[in-house]
Amino acid sequence: MLSATKNTSKSIPMPWKIIGLVLVAGLLFIGLVGLILPLIPGLIFLAIAVWLLAKISTRFAALLDDSPTLAKRMGFLRRTEGLSLTQRLRLSFWVMAKMVVRGVESGVAYFRK
């Protein structure tokens, strides 16, 4: 059963939904190509497509909320909606820095074995 979403935004007009769906289709295509070609970061495009589709479709957002792993990630994105652009950029920098540190730690642990 789908849970109720916590999306408090107003309804998106139909022309914007259509434009969003076209963008989602393009991002999905680029993401899938990126999974095959190593030069294109496919997962980033797929993640953006999922985020955009969750913004457009309340049904898809509810489906994401039912998944424990994705609900945690989407909850994080929802909590950042009230931040200014500068604050979001700072947060993005620190999240990326945390990911780099974790990646380096994992690499060091792997090579020490």
Secondary structure per residue as TSV (DSSP state, phi and psi in degrees):
chain	resnum	aa	ss	phi	psi
A	1	M	-	360.0	137.7
A	2	L	-	-81.0	135.5
A	3	S	-	-84.9	161.1
A	4	A	-	-71.9	140.9
A	5	T	-	-83.8	159.1
A	6	K	-	-100.8	20.0
A	7	N	-	-76.6	112.7
A	8	T	-	-98.7	6.1
A	9	S	-	-73.0	156.9
A	10	K	-	-74.1	165.2
A	11	S	-	-63.1	139.0
A	12	I	-	-88.1	133.0
A	13	P	-	-60.7	149.0
A	14	M	H	-56.4	-43.0
A	15	P	H	-59.2	-37.7
A	16	W	H	-68.6	-34.9
A	17	K	H	-64.4	-41.6
A	18	I	H	-64.4	-44.3
A	19	I	H	-61.5	-41.7
A	20	G	H	-62.9	-41.0
A	21	L	H	-66.1	-36.2
A	22	V	H	-65.1	-41.9
A	23	L	H	-63.1	-41.7
A	24	V	H	-60.6	-44.1
A	25	A	H	-61.5	-43.5
A	26	G	H	-64.6	-41.8
A	27	L	H	-66.3	-38.5
A	28	L	H	-63.3	-42.1
A	29	F	H	-62.0	-48.7
A	30	I	H	-62.2	-40.0
A	31	G	H	-63.9	-42.4
A	32	L	H	-67.6	-39.2
A	33	V	H	-64.3	-37.8
A	34	G	H	-65.7	-27.0
A	35	L	H	-70.1	-26.6
A	36	I	H	-89.2	-44.9
A	37	L	S	-94.1	126.4
A	38	P	T	-71.8	-12.8
A	39	L	T	-78.8	-21.7
A	40	I	S	-105.3	127.6
A	41	P	-	-76.4	87.5
A	42	G	H	-62.8	-39.4
A	43	L	H	-64.2	-33.8
A	44	I	H	-64.3	-44.7
A	45	F	H	-66.9	-37.2
A	46	L	H	-66.6	-39.7
A	47	A	H	-65.0	-40.9
A	48	I	H	-65.4	-38.5
A	49	A	H	-63.5	-42.2
A	50	V	H	-64.1	-45.0
A	51	W	H	-61.0	-46.0
A	52	L	H	-65.0	-41.8
A	53	L	H	-65.4	-34.5
A	54	A	H	-67.4	-31.2
A	55	K	H	-70.5	-34.5
A	56	I	H	-82.0	-43.5
A	57	S	-	-111.5	116.9
A	58	T	H	-68.3	-30.1
A	59	R	H	-66.3	-42.6
A	60	F	H	-67.7	-38.5
A	61	A	H	-62.1	-39.3
A	62	A	H	-66.0	-37.4
A	63	L	H	-63.2	-40.3
A	64	L	H	-66.1	-36.9
A	65	D	H	-65.5	-25.0
A	66	D	H	-77.4	-17.1
A	67	S	S	-90.8	119.3
A	68	P	H	-57.2	-42.2
A	69	T	H	-68.7	-47.4
A	70	L	H	-72.1	-31.8
A	71	A	H	-61.9	-37.7
A	72	K	H	-63.9	-44.7
A	73	R	H	-67.6	-42.8
A	74	M	H	-68.0	-34.7
A	75	G	H	-62.0	-39.3
A	76	F	H	-61.9	-43.9
A	77	L	H	-65.0	-39.2
A	78	R	H	-64.5	-36.3
A	79	R	H	-69.2	-20.2
A	80	T	T	-89.9	-2.6
A	81	E	T	-64.6	-27.4
A	82	G	T	-83.6	-4.4
A	83	L	S	-81.0	151.0
A	84	S	-	-73.1	169.5
A	85	L	H	-61.1	-41.5
A	86	T	H	-62.5	-43.4
A	87	Q	H	-65.9	-38.1
A	88	R	H	-65.0	-40.5
A	89	L	H	-64.7	-41.0
A	90	R	H	-62.6	-45.7
A	91	L	H	-61.0	-42.8
A	92	S	H	-60.9	-40.7
A	93	F	H	-60.2	-47.0
A	94	W	H	-69.0	-34.9
A	95	V	H	-66.1	-42.9
A	96	M	H	-64.3	-40.2
A	97	A	H	-61.4	-40.9
A	98	K	H	-63.0	-40.6
A	99	M	H	-65.6	-39.7
A	100	V	H	-64.5	-44.5
A	101	V	H	-62.1	-43.7
A	102	R	H	-64.0	-37.9
A	103	G	H	-65.1	-42.2
A	104	V	H	-64.9	-43.1
A	105	E	H	-59.2	-42.8
A	106	S	H	-64.4	-41.5
A	107	G	H	-64.2	-42.8
A	108	V	H	-63.9	-43.6
A	109	A	H	-63.5	-37.1
A	110	Y	H	-66.4	-44.7
A	111	F	H	-76.9	-17.2
A	112	R	H	-77.6	-18.9
A	113	K	-	-69.1	360.0
